[in-house]
Amino acid sequence: MAAPHGVVGVEGGSSETAPILSDSTTGDEKRPQFGTRFLTDPRQVFQHNAWDNVEWTEEQEASAKRKVLENNQPLPLEKQEEYDNRANEFWNDFYTIHENRFFKDRHWLFTEFPELAPQTSLNHESRLEVSGSDYSQQGCLDQEQRSEVAAFAHTDGDIPGSSAKYRIMEVGCGVGNTVFPILKTNNDPGLFVYCCDFSSTAVELVKSNPEYDPERCFAFVHDLSDVEANYPVPDGTLDVIVLIFVFSALHPDKMQSSISRLARLLKPGGVILLRDYGRYDMAQLRFKKGRCLSENFYVRGDGTRVYFFTQDELHEMFTQAGLDKVQNLVDRRLQVNRGKQITMYRVWIQCKYRKAVAEPLETQG
């Protein structure tokens, strides 16, 4: 269920190169290896395809707010319910039409999220077994956890990735444009990657990819908004959870419970990595009347839905889930169509939130 963001000109379209990011609460700038092109002379705007860390004028921001207000009349409730009930159908249709031609591999991930890169320390020894007496730092599996694991267990009794030392899970994997770069870049045998998507069509495309290796990766269908649904691992066993342009596809009423459920899957010290659409992104301003479902929540022409976040909204949800802020940054980018002499202002948000490491119990004197 990764949102369509690989083709400019499609609602929700974006370019995927490493950005300059700034923290609105501190004013600090993070300068990755790439993304260091600044527009200092407006007359040179069409000299390159993109400009980083673009500051908006007060007039631009006011204009964006007016545009959103003009088109914020929500569709009738019955239409909103229809889009909610048929969400799976719309995403399956999307991947049936586009297959793996729509997205670009996200090689910028390793610059922005070094937690996914090969140099990450793989020093967590924790074998996961259905019948095991110990996993991670959580002690014995209770009956409910045993049932959850059994639902995904291999015939030999082990869950997928049971012997891994470092476990990454991507939620909303689409056709694998995050998963496969991770697997190609990091061939450490201690790594195991889980990936899931709301769309069964997308998951089948991942599994049919020649680079899919069930010894290193496990793809499965999952509805992130269904907090009662099983995951293939018990709580407290994942090092990293990745959400790339997927959280925005959820209904706003289901976002908090979904993040809280994911937080339970993390090990102490584990982290959720998120990149998604920010408020007043070009894609939001392009929506016409009749596409608004609720405030800052829209339906595209193909029936898929998208929400546009603020940093504060995401921070509140992550902290309510019991996670600590590592990073919450806004990326304002100016993209340029040099042939058509068109400028496009993009706004994305990038977050890292970590589960606290449990304090060791004090020895009794």
PEMONOR-V571499 format. One record per residue. RES is the residue in one small letter. SS is DSSP state (alpha for helix, beta for strand, coil for the rest). PHI is phi in degrees with one decimal (* if undefined). PSI is psi in whole degrees, 0 to 359 (999 if undefined). Layout:
BEGIN
res=RES ss=SS phi=PHI psi=PSI
res=RES ss=SS phi=PHI psi=PSI
END
This chain:
BEGIN
res=m ss=coil phi=* psi=26
res=a ss=coil phi=-62.6 psi=132
res=a ss=coil phi=-67.6 psi=149
res=p ss=coil phi=-69.2 psi=107
res=h ss=coil phi=-142.3 psi=25
res=g ss=coil phi=-105.0 psi=353
res=v ss=coil phi=-129.1 psi=120
res=v ss=coil phi=-67.5 psi=139
res=g ss=coil phi=104.3 psi=345
res=v ss=coil phi=-96.4 psi=143
res=e ss=coil phi=-55.6 psi=121
res=g ss=coil phi=93.6 psi=5
res=g ss=coil phi=-71.0 psi=151
res=s ss=coil phi=-157.8 psi=166
res=s ss=coil phi=-103.2 psi=149
res=e ss=coil phi=-119.6 psi=85
res=t ss=coil phi=-130.0 psi=160
res=a ss=coil phi=-68.2 psi=132
res=p ss=coil phi=-98.6 psi=170
res=i ss=beta phi=-91.1 psi=131
res=l ss=beta phi=-121.2 psi=142
res=s ss=beta phi=-127.8 psi=142
res=d ss=coil phi=-92.9 psi=115
res=s ss=coil phi=-67.2 psi=343
res=t ss=coil phi=-89.7 psi=342
res=t ss=coil phi=-121.3 psi=339
res=g ss=coil phi=81.0 psi=1
res=d ss=coil phi=-72.1 psi=149
res=e ss=beta phi=-115.0 psi=139
res=k ss=beta phi=-109.6 psi=125
res=r ss=beta phi=-113.9 psi=99
res=p ss=coil phi=-69.8 psi=181
res=q ss=coil phi=-60.0 psi=321
res=f ss=coil phi=-109.9 psi=179
res=g ss=coil phi=78.3 psi=45
res=t ss=coil phi=-121.7 psi=33
res=r ss=coil phi=-105.4 psi=115
res=f ss=coil phi=-112.9 psi=140
res=l ss=coil phi=-90.8 psi=105
res=t ss=coil phi=-101.2 psi=338
res=d ss=coil phi=-124.7 psi=106
res=p ss=alpha phi=-54.3 psi=336
res=r ss=alpha phi=-69.4 psi=344
res=q ss=alpha phi=-98.0 psi=12
res=v ss=alpha phi=-58.1 psi=327
res=f ss=alpha phi=-93.7 psi=15
res=q ss=alpha phi=-78.8 psi=338
res=h ss=coil phi=-137.1 psi=168
res=n ss=coil phi=-81.3 psi=339
res=a ss=beta phi=-155.7 psi=150
res=w ss=beta phi=-128.9 psi=142
res=d ss=coil phi=-101.4 psi=155
res=n ss=coil phi=52.6 psi=49
res=v ss=coil phi=-82.0 psi=124
res=e ss=coil phi=-85.1 psi=135
res=w ss=coil phi=-86.5 psi=145
res=t ss=coil phi=-78.8 psi=162
res=e ss=alpha phi=-60.1 psi=324
res=e ss=alpha phi=-65.3 psi=318
res=q ss=alpha phi=-62.0 psi=315
res=e ss=alpha phi=-66.3 psi=319
res=a ss=alpha phi=-63.1 psi=320
res=s ss=alpha phi=-64.3 psi=320
res=a ss=alpha phi=-63.7 psi=317
res=k ss=alpha phi=-61.9 psi=319
res=r ss=alpha phi=-63.3 psi=319
res=k ss=alpha phi=-61.3 psi=317
res=v ss=alpha phi=-65.1 psi=318
res=l ss=alpha phi=-64.7 psi=326
res=e ss=alpha phi=-63.9 psi=329
res=n ss=coil phi=-114.5 psi=26
res=n ss=coil phi=-100.6 psi=16
res=q ss=coil phi=-77.0 psi=115
res=p ss=coil phi=-70.8 psi=151
res=l ss=coil phi=-66.1 psi=159
res=p ss=coil phi=-55.8 psi=151
res=l ss=alpha phi=-56.4 psi=322
res=e ss=alpha phi=-65.1 psi=326
res=k ss=alpha phi=-70.7 psi=321
res=q ss=alpha phi=-60.7 psi=317
res=e ss=alpha phi=-64.8 psi=324
res=e ss=alpha phi=-63.1 psi=315
res=y ss=alpha phi=-64.9 psi=326
res=d ss=alpha phi=-69.6 psi=315
res=n ss=alpha phi=-69.6 psi=332
res=r ss=coil phi=-103.7 psi=16
res=a ss=alpha phi=-57.2 psi=317
res=n ss=alpha phi=-62.3 psi=318
res=e ss=alpha phi=-60.7 psi=316
res=f ss=alpha phi=-65.6 psi=319
res=w ss=alpha phi=-70.1 psi=322
res=n ss=alpha phi=-62.9 psi=319
res=d ss=alpha phi=-61.8 psi=319
res=f ss=alpha phi=-58.0 psi=312
res=y ss=alpha phi=-75.5 psi=333
res=t ss=alpha phi=-64.3 psi=320
res=i ss=alpha phi=-73.4 psi=312
res=h ss=alpha phi=-93.3 psi=336
res=e ss=coil phi=48.3 psi=235
res=n ss=coil phi=-106.8 psi=22
res=r ss=coil phi=-95.0 psi=353
res=f ss=coil phi=-89.2 psi=329
res=f ss=coil phi=-109.6 psi=154
res=k ss=coil phi=-102.1 psi=147
res=d ss=coil phi=-61.8 psi=142
res=r ss=coil phi=-96.3 psi=71
res=h ss=coil phi=-71.5 psi=344
res=w ss=coil phi=-67.4 psi=346
res=l ss=alpha phi=-55.8 psi=323
res=f ss=alpha phi=-75.8 psi=339
res=t ss=alpha phi=-77.6 psi=314
res=e ss=alpha phi=-78.8 psi=326
res=f ss=coil phi=-126.9 psi=79
res=p ss=alpha phi=-62.1 psi=346
res=e ss=alpha phi=-61.0 psi=341
res=l ss=alpha phi=-94.7 psi=354
res=a ss=coil phi=-86.2 psi=161
res=p ss=coil phi=-60.2 psi=331
res=q ss=coil phi=-72.6 psi=354
res=t ss=coil phi=-58.2 psi=134
res=s ss=coil phi=-67.9 psi=125
res=l ss=coil phi=-105.1 psi=75
res=n ss=coil phi=-122.7 psi=21
res=h ss=coil phi=-97.4 psi=109
res=e ss=coil phi=-92.1 psi=107
res=s ss=coil phi=-157.4 psi=103
res=r ss=coil phi=-86.3 psi=135
res=l ss=coil phi=-107.3 psi=120
res=e ss=beta phi=-135.5 psi=148
res=v ss=coil phi=-61.1 psi=321
res=s ss=coil phi=-97.5 psi=5
res=g ss=coil phi=-67.2 psi=153
res=s ss=coil phi=-96.5 psi=354
res=d ss=coil phi=-153.0 psi=141
res=y ss=beta phi=-152.8 psi=141
res=s ss=coil phi=48.2 psi=226
res=q ss=coil phi=-114.6 psi=23
res=q ss=coil phi=-104.4 psi=356
res=g ss=beta phi=80.7 psi=203
res=c ss=coil phi=-73.5 psi=150
res=l ss=coil phi=-73.2 psi=134
res=d ss=coil phi=-83.4 psi=176
res=q ss=alpha phi=-62.0 psi=321
res=e ss=alpha phi=-64.0 psi=317
res=q ss=alpha phi=-65.9 psi=322
res=r ss=alpha phi=-61.3 psi=319
res=s ss=alpha phi=-65.7 psi=320
res=e ss=alpha phi=-62.7 psi=315
res=v ss=alpha phi=-66.3 psi=320
res=a ss=alpha phi=-61.2 psi=330
res=a ss=coil phi=-63.3 psi=336
res=f ss=coil phi=-115.5 psi=6
res=a ss=coil phi=-68.2 psi=147
res=h ss=coil phi=-73.4 psi=168
res=t ss=coil phi=-65.3 psi=338
res=d ss=coil phi=-85.0 psi=3
res=g ss=coil phi=94.2 psi=346
res=d ss=beta phi=-87.2 psi=146
res=i ss=coil phi=-79.9 psi=161
res=p ss=coil phi=-57.1 psi=135
res=g ss=coil phi=72.5 psi=24
res=s ss=coil phi=-62.4 psi=332
res=s ss=coil phi=-100.0 psi=7
res=a ss=coil phi=-69.8 psi=153
res=k ss=coil phi=-99.8 psi=339
res=y ss=beta phi=-143.0 psi=124
res=r ss=beta phi=-121.4 psi=125
res=i ss=beta phi=-115.3 psi=139
res=m ss=beta phi=-128.9 psi=127
res=e ss=beta phi=-101.8 psi=128
res=v ss=beta phi=-102.2 psi=128
res=g ss=coil phi=79.8 psi=53
res=c ss=coil phi=-76.8 psi=346
res=g ss=coil phi=57.7 psi=227
res=v ss=coil phi=-95.5 psi=11
res=g ss=coil phi=101.8 psi=20
res=n ss=coil phi=-76.6 psi=354
res=t ss=coil phi=-101.6 psi=316
res=v ss=alpha phi=-61.3 psi=312
res=f ss=alpha phi=-69.6 psi=321
res=p ss=alpha phi=-59.1 psi=323
res=i ss=alpha phi=-63.2 psi=313
res=l ss=alpha phi=-66.6 psi=323
res=k ss=alpha phi=-71.2 psi=325
res=t ss=alpha phi=-80.9 psi=329
res=n ss=coil phi=-120.6 psi=103
res=n ss=coil phi=-101.2 psi=18
res=d ss=coil phi=-63.5 psi=128
res=p ss=coil phi=-65.9 psi=347
res=g ss=coil phi=-82.0 psi=354
res=l ss=beta phi=-93.1 psi=138
res=f ss=beta phi=-135.6 psi=138
res=v ss=beta phi=-118.9 psi=126
res=y ss=beta phi=-101.3 psi=145
res=c ss=beta phi=-146.7 psi=140
res=c ss=beta phi=-141.0 psi=159
res=d ss=beta phi=-150.3 psi=151
res=f ss=coil phi=-63.3 psi=329
res=s ss=coil phi=-90.8 psi=120
res=s ss=alpha phi=-65.9 psi=330
res=t ss=alpha phi=-63.9 psi=316
res=a ss=alpha phi=-62.1 psi=317
res=v ss=alpha phi=-64.4 psi=320
res=e ss=alpha phi=-64.7 psi=324
res=l ss=alpha phi=-65.8 psi=322
res=v ss=alpha phi=-62.7 psi=311
res=k ss=alpha phi=-66.0 psi=332
res=s ss=alpha phi=-85.0 psi=353
res=n ss=coil phi=-67.2 psi=133
res=p ss=coil phi=-58.1 psi=339
res=e ss=coil phi=-88.0 psi=358
res=y ss=coil phi=-74.1 psi=123
res=d ss=coil phi=-124.2 psi=107
res=p ss=coil phi=-64.0 psi=347
res=e ss=coil phi=-77.4 psi=344
res=r ss=coil phi=-123.6 psi=351
res=c ss=beta phi=-149.2 psi=146
res=f ss=beta phi=-134.4 psi=114
res=a ss=beta phi=-103.3 psi=138
res=f ss=beta phi=-152.1 psi=156
res=v ss=beta phi=-83.7 psi=133
res=h ss=coil phi=-155.6 psi=141
res=d ss=coil phi=-100.5 psi=107
res=l ss=coil phi=-56.7 psi=326
res=s ss=coil phi=-78.1 psi=349
res=d ss=coil phi=-91.0 psi=93
res=v ss=coil phi=-74.0 psi=350
res=e ss=coil phi=-90.6 psi=349
res=a ss=coil phi=-72.9 psi=150
res=n ss=coil phi=-75.6 psi=146
res=y ss=coil phi=-107.3 psi=160
res=p ss=coil phi=-78.2 psi=1
res=v ss=coil phi=-132.1 psi=152
res=p ss=coil phi=-72.7 psi=168
res=d ss=coil phi=-61.2 psi=151
res=g ss=coil phi=75.0 psi=27
res=t ss=coil phi=-126.1 psi=358
res=l ss=beta phi=-103.4 psi=140
res=d ss=beta phi=-85.7 psi=322
res=v ss=beta phi=-141.2 psi=137
res=i ss=beta phi=-120.2 psi=131
res=v ss=beta phi=-112.7 psi=129
res=l ss=beta phi=-128.9 psi=99
res=i ss=beta phi=-112.7 psi=108
res=f ss=coil phi=50.3 psi=46
res=v ss=coil phi=-127.9 psi=323
res=f ss=alpha phi=-59.6 psi=328
res=s ss=alpha phi=-66.8 psi=345
res=a ss=alpha phi=-82.9 psi=349
res=l ss=coil phi=-78.6 psi=154
res=h ss=coil phi=-66.4 psi=135
res=p ss=alpha phi=-54.1 psi=328
res=d ss=alpha phi=-67.0 psi=342
res=k ss=alpha phi=-105.4 psi=1
res=m ss=alpha phi=-68.7 psi=312
res=q ss=alpha phi=-62.0 psi=313
res=s ss=alpha phi=-64.0 psi=327
res=s ss=alpha phi=-68.9 psi=316
res=i ss=alpha phi=-65.7 psi=320
res=s ss=alpha phi=-63.4 psi=323
res=r ss=alpha phi=-66.5 psi=317
res=l ss=alpha phi=-63.7 psi=321
res=a ss=alpha phi=-59.3 psi=327
res=r ss=alpha phi=-66.3 psi=335
res=l ss=alpha phi=-76.0 psi=341
res=l ss=beta phi=-73.9 psi=145
res=k ss=beta phi=-69.0 psi=159
res=p ss=beta phi=-56.3 psi=127
res=g ss=beta phi=91.3 psi=352
res=g ss=beta phi=-71.8 psi=161
res=v ss=beta phi=-134.7 psi=144
res=i ss=beta phi=-101.2 psi=129
res=l ss=beta phi=-110.2 psi=127
res=l ss=beta phi=-133.4 psi=140
res=r ss=beta phi=-139.2 psi=128
res=d ss=beta phi=-158.7 psi=181
res=y ss=beta phi=-73.9 psi=137
res=g ss=beta phi=-101.4 psi=160
res=r ss=coil phi=-58.6 psi=134
res=y ss=coil phi=72.4 psi=20
res=d ss=coil phi=-58.9 psi=153
res=m ss=alpha phi=-50.0 psi=320
res=a ss=alpha phi=-62.6 psi=324
res=q ss=alpha phi=-68.4 psi=319
res=l ss=alpha phi=-71.2 psi=341
res=r ss=coil phi=-82.1 psi=345
res=f ss=coil phi=-66.1 psi=135
res=k ss=coil phi=-89.8 psi=171
res=k ss=coil phi=-61.7 psi=145
res=g ss=coil phi=93.1 psi=5
res=r ss=coil phi=-115.0 psi=357
res=c ss=beta phi=-86.2 psi=129
res=l ss=beta phi=-96.1 psi=319
res=s ss=beta phi=-160.9 psi=183
res=e ss=coil phi=-57.3 psi=119
res=n ss=coil phi=65.4 psi=19
res=f ss=beta phi=-127.4 psi=126
res=y ss=beta phi=-133.9 psi=163
res=v ss=beta phi=-115.5 psi=133
res=r ss=coil phi=-79.3 psi=173
res=g ss=coil phi=-63.0 psi=335
res=d ss=coil phi=-91.7 psi=5
res=g ss=coil phi=93.4 psi=348
res=t ss=coil phi=-77.5 psi=156
res=r ss=beta phi=-118.8 psi=159
res=v ss=beta phi=-152.7 psi=140
res=y ss=beta phi=-115.0 psi=151
res=f ss=coil phi=-119.1 psi=117
res=f ss=beta phi=-92.4 psi=161
res=t ss=coil phi=-106.7 psi=161
res=q ss=alpha phi=-60.6 psi=319
res=d ss=alpha phi=-64.2 psi=321
res=e ss=alpha phi=-60.2 psi=312
res=l ss=alpha phi=-65.7 psi=318
res=h ss=alpha phi=-59.6 psi=316
res=e ss=alpha phi=-63.5 psi=319
res=m ss=alpha phi=-67.1 psi=317
res=f ss=alpha phi=-65.5 psi=317
res=t ss=alpha phi=-69.6 psi=325
res=q ss=alpha phi=-64.7 psi=335
res=a ss=coil phi=-81.8 psi=1
res=g ss=coil phi=87.0 psi=18
res=l ss=beta phi=-103.8 psi=153
res=d ss=beta phi=-103.2 psi=139
res=k ss=beta phi=-69.6 psi=129
res=v ss=beta phi=-107.1 psi=321
res=q ss=beta phi=-155.9 psi=138
res=n ss=beta phi=-150.2 psi=97
res=l ss=beta phi=-124.9 psi=151
res=v ss=beta phi=-109.8 psi=137
res=d ss=beta phi=-115.8 psi=111
res=r ss=beta phi=-105.7 psi=118
res=r ss=beta phi=-124.4 psi=141
res=l ss=beta phi=-105.4 psi=113
res=q ss=beta phi=-99.7 psi=149
res=v ss=beta phi=-129.7 psi=132
res=n ss=beta phi=-97.9 psi=100
res=r ss=coil phi=-68.9 psi=329
res=g ss=coil phi=-68.9 psi=316
res=k ss=coil phi=-93.6 psi=358
res=q ss=coil phi=56.7 psi=48
res=i ss=beta phi=-116.9 psi=139
res=t ss=beta phi=-109.2 psi=143
res=m ss=beta phi=-135.6 psi=122
res=y ss=beta phi=-96.6 psi=121
res=r ss=beta phi=-108.1 psi=146
res=v ss=beta phi=-134.8 psi=118
res=w ss=beta phi=-126.4 psi=157
res=i ss=beta phi=-121.9 psi=138
res=q ss=beta phi=-125.8 psi=129
res=c ss=beta phi=-132.5 psi=149
res=k ss=beta phi=-134.7 psi=125
res=y ss=beta phi=-131.9 psi=135
res=r ss=beta phi=-114.4 psi=146
res=k ss=beta phi=-84.1 psi=130
res=a ss=coil phi=-61.9 psi=145
res=v ss=coil phi=-79.6 psi=130
res=a ss=coil phi=-63.1 psi=138
res=e ss=coil phi=-71.3 psi=136
res=p ss=coil phi=-64.9 psi=141
res=l ss=coil phi=-66.6 psi=136
res=e ss=coil phi=-73.6 psi=138
res=t ss=coil phi=-71.5 psi=138
res=q ss=coil phi=-76.5 psi=134
res=g ss=coil phi=-79.4 psi=999
END
